[in-house]
Amino acid sequence: MSVSVEYLDKYYGSQSVLKNVSFAIKGAGITGFLGPNGAGKSTMMKILAGVISPSSGIAKVNGMDVLQYPEEIKRIIGYLPEHNPLYLDMYVQEYLYMTASIYKVSHKKQAVSQAIEMTGLVPECRKKIGNLSKGYRQRVGLAQNLLHNPDVLILDEPTTGLDPNQIVDIRNLIKEMGKEKTVMLSSHIMQEVEAICDNIIIINQGEIVVDETTASLKISDKVTEIEFLEDADADVFKEAAFVEKADMTESGGFLVKSFDNKDIRAELFNWAVENKMTIITMRQKEHRLEDVFRLITKQK
């Protein structure tokens, strides 16, 4: 199970959409493919799914070039586009049976029933797709892409239109799928990406600017946020030799930084005990993915 891209470019006329893009996703797991609107996310996903062709470069799924083996690749991937095309006049079960036939799925009844159950479509499975809410139509799209048990799932904004409860359900489903499949998904919901993705790729203006694990992106800035029961100001830290700087927050707490940029929570605790200060809260602040995303995509 793998996805790889090497020196890929995509032009629409004279407009460059993807510029010398290279990355690799190997094995089971979930990779978040992020970027601002117009950055090239959907274009990249369409190329991997065989919907459009690159202008130059190579895109492979499970080692097969998407241009040389289009039919073989379509058998091993599931692709959910951002704007999910469905036959609105068909019933849910009818549509899924038709899709299973196109994929030449053996044991169609079992595959359809399992996909309906996994995506929470049981209450709506006898309705026409056109009568479903946007969230349930999204579930139909997900079910469609599970019928043939693909090795690779490419999901473009998979939770679009879902309510908070539905988002949690689909998020849990994607997490389960990521245990056995290579999952590549795009989303503008940073909390969602942090919750389910093992790796993050960020694309900006057609170029890859980040390709790292989710954990490594949440780099601690080694600033400790602390709040005391007693009234105090920043001068209270003047006698603390390990503190380089302390700033008061709007809520009355403090942001404390050490000289050598290390975790000083244990030292702060001991210092507070010695100075008869009662700690209410203390935590080491970390960059959120949203902060990292905004910083990186605004640099260019």
Long-range contacts (C-beta under 8 A, 24 or more apart in sequence): 1-26, 1-27, 1-28, 1-62, 1-151, 1-152, 1-181, 1-182, 2-26, 2-27, 2-60, 2-61, 2-62, 2-63, 2-152, 2-182, 3-48, 3-60, 3-61, 3-152, 3-182, 3-184, 4-58, 4-59, 4-60, 5-44, 5-48, 5-57, 5-58, 5-59, 5-60, 6-57, 6-58, 6-59, 6-60, 7-56, 7-57, 7-58, 8-44, 8-47, 8-54, 8-56, 8-57, 8-58, 8-59, 9-54, 9-55, 9-56, 9-57, 10-40, 10-43, 10-44, 10-47, 10-52, 10-54, 10-55, 10-206, 11-55, 16-206, 17-43, 17-206, 18-43, 18-44, 18-47, 18-54, 18-206, 19-205, 19-206, 19-207, 20-57, 20-207, 21-57, 21-203, 21-206, 21-207, 21-208, 22-208, 23-201, 23-208, 23-211, 25-182, 25-184, 25-199, 26-182, 27-182, 28-178, 28-179, 28-180, 28-181, 28-182, 29-178, 29-182, 29-183, 29-198, 29-199, 30-174, 30-175, 30-178, 30-183, 30-184, 30-185, 30-196, 30-197, 30-198, 30-199, 31-182, 31-183, 31-184, 31-185, 31-197, 31-198, 31-199, 31-200, 31-201, 32-185, 32-186, 32-187, 32-193, 32-197, 32-199, 32-200, 32-201, 32-214, 33-184, 33-185, 33-186, 33-201, 33-203, 34-186, 34-187, 34-193, 34-200, 34-201, 34-202, 34-203, 34-293, 35-186, 35-202, 35-203, 35-204, 35-297, 36-204, 36-297, 39-203, 39-204, 39-205, 39-206, 39-297, 40-203, 40-205, 40-206, 41-156, 41-186, 41-203, 42-81, 42-82, 42-156, 42-186, 44-203, 45-79, 45-81, 45-154, 45-156, 45-184, 45-186, 46-81, 48-77, 48-79, 48-154, 48-184, 49-74, 49-77, 49-79, 49-154, 50-74, 51-79, 51-81, 61-152, 62-151, 62-152, 75-103, 75-148, 75-150, 76-150, 76-151, 76-152, 77-150, 77-151, 77-152, 77-153, 77-154, 78-144, 78-145, 78-146, 78-148, 78-150, 78-152, 78-153, 78-154, 79-145, 79-153, 79-154, 79-156, 80-141, 80-142, 80-144, 80-145, 80-153, 80-154, 80-155, 80-156, 80-158, 81-156, 82-156, 82-157, 82-160, 82-186, 84-137, 84-138, 84-140, 84-141, 86-129, 86-137, 86-140, 86-141, 87-129, 88-128, 88-129, 88-130, 89-128, 89-129, 89-130, 90-128, 90-129, 91-126, 91-127, 91-128, 91-129, 92-116, 92-121, 92-124, 92-125, 92-126, 92-127, 92-128, 92-129, 92-132, 92-140, 93-125, 93-126, 95-129, 95-140, 95-144, 96-140, 96-143, 96-144, 96-147, 99-144, 99-147, 100-147, 100-148, 103-147, 103-148, 105-147, 105-148, 111-147, 111-148, 111-149, 112-147, 114-146, 115-143, 115-144, 115-146, 115-147, 116-143, 118-143, 118-146, 118-173, 119-143, 119-146, 119-170, 119-173, 120-166, 120-169, 133-161, 134-160, 134-161, 135-161, 135-162, 135-163, 135-166, 137-161, 138-162, 138-170, 139-166, 139-170, 142-170, 142-173, 146-177, 150-181, 151-181, 151-182, 152-181, 152-182, 152-183, 152-184, 153-177, 153-181, 153-182, 153-183, 153-184, 153-185, 154-184, 154-185, 155-183, 155-184, 155-185, 155-186, 156-185, 156-186, 157-186, 157-187, 157-188, 158-185, 158-187, 159-187, 159-189, 159-192, 167-192, 171-195, 171-196, 190-288, 190-289, 190-290, 190-293, 191-290, 193-289, 194-218, 194-288, 194-289, 200-289, 202-293, 202-296, 202-297, 204-296, 204-297, 204-300, 205-300, 207-300, 209-296, 209-297, 209-300, 210-292, 210-296, 214-289, 217-287, 217-289, 217-292, 218-286, 218-287, 218-288, 218-289, 218-292, 219-286, 219-287, 219-292, 220-263, 220-284, 220-285, 220-286, 220-287, 221-285, 221-286, 221-287, 222-257, 222-258, 222-261, 222-262, 222-263, 222-284, 223-255, 223-256, 223-257, 223-284, 223-285, 224-255, 224-256, 224-257, 224-263, 224-264, 224-265, 224-268, 224-282, 224-283, 224-284, 224-285, 225-249, 225-253, 225-254, 225-255, 225-256, 225-281, 225-282, 225-283, 225-284, 225-285, 226-253, 226-254, 226-256, 226-268, 226-279, 226-281, 226-282, 227-251, 227-252, 227-253, 227-254, 227-279, 227-280, 227-281, 227-282, 228-253, 228-272, 228-277, 228-278, 228-279, 228-280, 229-277, 229-278, 229-279, 229-280, 230-277, 230-278, 232-277, 236-275, 236-277, 240-267, 240-268, 240-271, 242-267, 242-271, 253-281, 255-285
